[in-house]
Amino acid sequence: MLDIRPGCECCDIDLPPNSEAAVICSFECTFCRACAEGVLAGVCPNCGGGFTPRPIRPAELLEKYPASSERIVKEVGC
């Protein structure tokens, strides 16, 4: 099951569970679309893979399967 992480690993902008601006790689590294398409040029800095839009978990399932609250941010930036 996806973690649905709360923010961009690059710029730390909030990415709520229903955000259409969130993208992930195959390892669930999470970035905002602006960073993924801009500074990262479509390549995950952690694994070298590409990005896909993060699925949106239906609101009625968030109660039973909540999104992660763990923020992961690259210390040196992107």
C-alpha atoms as one frame of an Amber mdcrd trajectory, in Angstrom:
protein
   0.000   0.000   0.000   1.290   3.473  -0.855   2.549   5.640   2.005   1.094
   8.813   0.467   3.825  11.001   1.894   2.900  14.535   2.976   5.420  16.670
   1.094   7.902  17.127  -1.724  11.351  15.694  -0.986  12.917  18.593  -2.862
  11.130  21.817  -1.848   9.072  20.462   1.106   5.800  21.924  -0.209   2.736
  20.251   1.300   1.202  17.507  -0.844  -2.074  16.486   0.811  -3.513  13.040
  -0.012  -5.820  14.494  -2.664  -3.106  16.559  -4.389  -2.913  16.235  -8.152
   0.500  17.954  -8.010   2.193  14.919  -6.406   4.294  12.510  -8.451   6.153
   9.384  -7.347   8.809   7.038  -8.692   8.617   3.253  -8.425  10.135   3.453
  -4.916   7.540   6.034  -3.761   9.995   8.906  -3.668   7.549  11.813  -3.627
   7.953  15.162  -5.355   5.748  18.001  -6.504   5.170  18.196 -10.236   7.046
  21.532 -10.436  10.274  20.065  -8.990   9.938  16.788 -10.911   9.528  18.535
 -14.245  11.840  21.465 -13.475  15.027  20.971 -11.480  14.842  17.147 -11.637
  14.094  17.021 -15.386  11.863  13.956 -14.959  14.509  11.790 -13.258  14.324
  10.710  -9.608  17.548  11.791  -7.847  17.338   8.774  -5.514  16.889   5.882
  -7.939  17.274   7.321 -11.438  13.749   6.288 -12.447  10.946   8.330 -13.916
   7.822   9.745 -12.316   4.125   9.007 -12.510   1.188  10.852 -10.940   0.584
   9.691  -7.378  -2.801   7.965  -7.094  -5.407   9.656  -4.920  -6.746   7.443
  -2.149 -10.532   7.809  -1.856 -11.498   9.974   1.126 -13.615   7.208   2.675
 -10.535   4.946   2.822  -8.200   7.541   4.364  -9.767   6.975   7.764  -9.001
   3.259   7.716  -5.742   3.625   5.747  -4.327   7.068   6.634  -1.639   8.861
   4.679   1.867   8.952   6.120   2.886  11.867   8.325   6.618  11.222   7.856
   8.281  14.039   5.919  11.330  13.167   3.864  13.344  16.122   2.586  16.721
  16.027   0.869  19.169  17.783   3.230  21.246  19.253   0.424  18.241  20.092
  -1.733  17.753  19.022  -5.312
